[in-house]
Amino acid sequence: MSAFKMPLAGAAIVFGMAFSTPVMADQQQATVILSQSCEYMLLNSSRGMVLVKQLDGTTPREGDTLSGSFIAGDFSNLQNNRNQDSMQVWVDVVDPHSSKALSQYGRYCT
């Protein structure tokens, strides 16, 4: 192989590998706003207010920061940054304007 073709072949391999590796889920952080005796929690994230339903794990306290993926209509594994506890949740609503998330929380947790 010529000196010119060798770098092109290497670039093609690296380019192909970049598109064949699985994409990691978008990891975010959110702060717990409301976590009462209800199975739903309200979180504040950079994308707005997030309403999640806790399925298992240790319930976080208000003010705790959770890390994970917040995609509405999907399951997510979250980790509490305070104590490294993990929990599985259903992400019900991600609301940039907060009104829908607050309304749903009020409906589920009355």
ChimeraX commands (.cxc) that place a marker at each C-alpha (Angstrom):
marker #1 position 0.00,0.00,0.00 radius 0.5
marker #1 position 1.31,3.43,-0.83 radius 0.5
marker #1 position 2.11,5.98,1.86 radius 0.5
marker #1 position -0.96,8.00,0.78 radius 0.5
marker #1 position -3.45,5.10,0.88 radius 0.5
marker #1 position -2.41,3.91,4.36 radius 0.5
marker #1 position -3.73,7.02,6.26 radius 0.5
marker #1 position -6.96,6.92,4.23 radius 0.5
marker #1 position -7.53,3.27,5.13 radius 0.5
marker #1 position -6.96,4.05,8.82 radius 0.5
marker #1 position -9.36,6.98,8.68 radius 0.5
marker #1 position -12.01,4.79,7.05 radius 0.5
marker #1 position -11.68,2.19,9.83 radius 0.5
marker #1 position -11.95,4.82,12.59 radius 0.5
marker #1 position -14.92,6.46,10.82 radius 0.5
marker #1 position -16.69,3.10,10.52 radius 0.5
marker #1 position -16.07,2.23,14.17 radius 0.5
marker #1 position -17.49,5.55,15.30 radius 0.5
marker #1 position -20.81,4.78,13.65 radius 0.5
marker #1 position -20.95,1.12,14.66 radius 0.5
marker #1 position -20.55,1.62,18.41 radius 0.5
marker #1 position -23.79,1.89,20.37 radius 0.5
marker #1 position -24.84,5.36,21.45 radius 0.5
marker #1 position -24.94,5.83,25.21 radius 0.5
marker #1 position -28.16,7.21,26.65 radius 0.5
marker #1 position -28.18,10.92,27.37 radius 0.5
marker #1 position -27.11,11.21,31.02 radius 0.5
marker #1 position -28.48,14.18,32.95 radius 0.5
marker #1 position -28.88,15.37,36.49 radius 0.5
marker #1 position -32.06,16.46,38.21 radius 0.5
marker #1 position -32.84,17.70,41.71 radius 0.5
marker #1 position -35.71,16.19,43.69 radius 0.5
marker #1 position -38.36,18.85,44.35 radius 0.5
marker #1 position -41.19,16.74,45.80 radius 0.5
marker #1 position -40.80,13.24,47.22 radius 0.5
marker #1 position -43.64,12.42,49.59 radius 0.5
marker #1 position -45.50,9.25,50.46 radius 0.5
marker #1 position -46.61,9.03,46.83 radius 0.5
marker #1 position -44.87,6.76,44.30 radius 0.5
marker #1 position -44.41,9.77,41.98 radius 0.5
marker #1 position -41.67,12.39,42.35 radius 0.5
marker #1 position -41.13,15.81,40.82 radius 0.5
marker #1 position -37.61,16.62,39.67 radius 0.5
marker #1 position -36.07,19.81,38.33 radius 0.5
marker #1 position -33.68,19.35,35.39 radius 0.5
marker #1 position -32.09,21.55,32.75 radius 0.5
marker #1 position -34.89,20.44,30.38 radius 0.5
marker #1 position -37.63,21.47,32.80 radius 0.5
marker #1 position -39.70,19.67,35.38 radius 0.5
marker #1 position -39.67,15.87,35.26 radius 0.5
marker #1 position -42.38,13.63,36.71 radius 0.5
marker #1 position -41.22,10.09,37.47 radius 0.5
marker #1 position -42.89,7.06,39.02 radius 0.5
marker #1 position -40.54,5.11,41.27 radius 0.5
marker #1 position -40.70,1.37,40.57 radius 0.5
marker #1 position -38.00,0.11,42.95 radius 0.5
marker #1 position -35.06,1.26,45.01 radius 0.5
marker #1 position -34.59,3.66,47.90 radius 0.5
marker #1 position -36.75,6.78,47.81 radius 0.5
marker #1 position -34.59,9.94,47.65 radius 0.5
marker #1 position -35.02,13.00,49.84 radius 0.5
marker #1 position -36.04,16.43,48.63 radius 0.5
marker #1 position -32.89,18.24,47.48 radius 0.5
marker #1 position -31.07,15.05,46.40 radius 0.5
marker #1 position -29.49,15.08,42.95 radius 0.5
marker #1 position -30.25,12.12,40.68 radius 0.5
marker #1 position -28.25,11.12,37.61 radius 0.5
marker #1 position -29.65,9.20,34.66 radius 0.5
marker #1 position -31.64,9.45,31.49 radius 0.5
marker #1 position -34.85,11.50,31.51 radius 0.5
marker #1 position -36.78,10.59,28.36 radius 0.5
marker #1 position -40.58,10.82,28.63 radius 0.5
marker #1 position -42.37,7.51,28.11 radius 0.5
marker #1 position -39.36,5.36,28.97 radius 0.5
marker #1 position -37.87,3.43,31.89 radius 0.5
marker #1 position -34.67,4.71,33.46 radius 0.5
marker #1 position -32.17,3.66,36.11 radius 0.5
marker #1 position -31.27,6.64,38.28 radius 0.5
marker #1 position -28.49,7.02,40.80 radius 0.5
marker #1 position -28.67,9.24,43.86 radius 0.5
marker #1 position -25.46,11.29,43.99 radius 0.5
marker #1 position -25.74,11.72,47.78 radius 0.5
marker #1 position -25.54,8.05,48.77 radius 0.5
marker #1 position -25.01,6.20,45.45 radius 0.5
marker #1 position -28.35,4.37,45.84 radius 0.5
marker #1 position -29.98,3.35,42.59 radius 0.5
marker #1 position -33.62,3.14,41.62 radius 0.5
marker #1 position -35.68,2.26,38.59 radius 0.5
marker #1 position -38.32,4.75,37.46 radius 0.5
marker #1 position -40.84,5.33,34.71 radius 0.5
marker #1 position -40.31,8.81,33.24 radius 0.5
marker #1 position -43.89,10.02,32.83 radius 0.5
marker #1 position -43.49,13.67,31.80 radius 0.5
marker #1 position -40.61,15.98,30.85 radius 0.5
marker #1 position -42.13,19.47,30.83 radius 0.5
marker #1 position -40.11,22.57,29.93 radius 0.5
marker #1 position -42.93,24.82,31.20 radius 0.5
marker #1 position -43.69,22.93,34.48 radius 0.5
marker #1 position -47.49,23.27,34.33 radius 0.5
marker #1 position -48.20,19.80,32.89 radius 0.5
marker #1 position -45.82,18.04,35.30 radius 0.5
marker #1 position -47.32,19.87,38.29 radius 0.5
marker #1 position -50.87,19.11,37.15 radius 0.5
marker #1 position -50.11,15.40,36.66 radius 0.5
marker #1 position -48.38,15.22,40.06 radius 0.5
marker #1 position -51.46,16.76,41.70 radius 0.5
marker #1 position -53.68,14.25,39.93 radius 0.5
marker #1 position -51.57,11.23,40.95 radius 0.5
marker #1 position -50.67,12.33,44.50 radius 0.5
marker #1 position -53.76,13.75,46.19 radius 0.5
marker link #1:1,2 radius 0.2
marker link #1:2,3 radius 0.2
marker link #1:3,4 radius 0.2
marker link #1:4,5 radius 0.2
marker link #1:5,6 radius 0.2
marker link #1:6,7 radius 0.2
marker link #1:7,8 radius 0.2
marker link #1:8,9 radius 0.2
marker link #1:9,10 radius 0.2
marker link #1:10,11 radius 0.2
marker link #1:11,12 radius 0.2
marker link #1:12,13 radius 0.2
marker link #1:13,14 radius 0.2
marker link #1:14,15 radius 0.2
marker link #1:15,16 radius 0.2
marker link #1:16,17 radius 0.2
marker link #1:17,18 radius 0.2
marker link #1:18,19 radius 0.2
marker link #1:19,20 radius 0.2
marker link #1:20,21 radius 0.2
marker link #1:21,22 radius 0.2
marker link #1:22,23 radius 0.2
marker link #1:23,24 radius 0.2
marker link #1:24,25 radius 0.2
marker link #1:25,26 radius 0.2
marker link #1:26,27 radius 0.2
marker link #1:27,28 radius 0.2
marker link #1:28,29 radius 0.2
marker link #1:29,30 radius 0.2
marker link #1:30,31 radius 0.2
marker link #1:31,32 radius 0.2
marker link #1:32,33 radius 0.2
marker link #1:33,34 radius 0.2
marker link #1:34,35 radius 0.2
marker link #1:35,36 radius 0.2
marker link #1:36,37 radius 0.2
marker link #1:37,38 radius 0.2
marker link #1:38,39 radius 0.2
marker link #1:39,40 radius 0.2
marker link #1:40,41 radius 0.2
marker link #1:41,42 radius 0.2
marker link #1:42,43 radius 0.2
marker link #1:43,44 radius 0.2
marker link #1:44,45 radius 0.2
marker link #1:45,46 radius 0.2
marker link #1:46,47 radius 0.2
marker link #1:47,48 radius 0.2
marker link #1:48,49 radius 0.2
marker link #1:49,50 radius 0.2
marker link #1:50,51 radius 0.2
marker link #1:51,52 radius 0.2
marker link #1:52,53 radius 0.2
marker link #1:53,54 radius 0.2
marker link #1:54,55 radius 0.2
marker link #1:55,56 radius 0.2
marker link #1:56,57 radius 0.2
marker link #1:57,58 radius 0.2
marker link #1:58,59 radius 0.2
marker link #1:59,60 radius 0.2
marker link #1:60,61 radius 0.2
marker link #1:61,62 radius 0.2
marker link #1:62,63 radius 0.2
marker link #1:63,64 radius 0.2
marker link #1:64,65 radius 0.2
marker link #1:65,66 radius 0.2
marker link #1:66,67 radius 0.2
marker link #1:67,68 radius 0.2
marker link #1:68,69 radius 0.2
marker link #1:69,70 radius 0.2
marker link #1:70,71 radius 0.2
marker link #1:71,72 radius 0.2
marker link #1:72,73 radius 0.2
marker link #1:73,74 radius 0.2
marker link #1:74,75 radius 0.2
marker link #1:75,76 radius 0.2
marker link #1:76,77 radius 0.2
marker link #1:77,78 radius 0.2
marker link #1:78,79 radius 0.2
marker link #1:79,80 radius 0.2
marker link #1:80,81 radius 0.2
marker link #1:81,82 radius 0.2
marker link #1:82,83 radius 0.2
marker link #1:83,84 radius 0.2
marker link #1:84,85 radius 0.2
marker link #1:85,86 radius 0.2
marker link #1:86,87 radius 0.2
marker link #1:87,88 radius 0.2
marker link #1:88,89 radius 0.2
marker link #1:89,90 radius 0.2
marker link #1:90,91 radius 0.2
marker link #1:91,92 radius 0.2
marker link #1:92,93 radius 0.2
marker link #1:93,94 radius 0.2
marker link #1:94,95 radius 0.2
marker link #1:95,96 radius 0.2
marker link #1:96,97 radius 0.2
marker link #1:97,98 radius 0.2
marker link #1:98,99 radius 0.2
marker link #1:99,100 radius 0.2
marker link #1:100,101 radius 0.2
marker link #1:101,102 radius 0.2
marker link #1:102,103 radius 0.2
marker link #1:103,104 radius 0.2
marker link #1:104,105 radius 0.2
marker link #1:105,106 radius 0.2
marker link #1:106,107 radius 0.2
marker link #1:107,108 radius 0.2
marker link #1:108,109 radius 0.2
marker link #1:109,110 radius 0.2
view
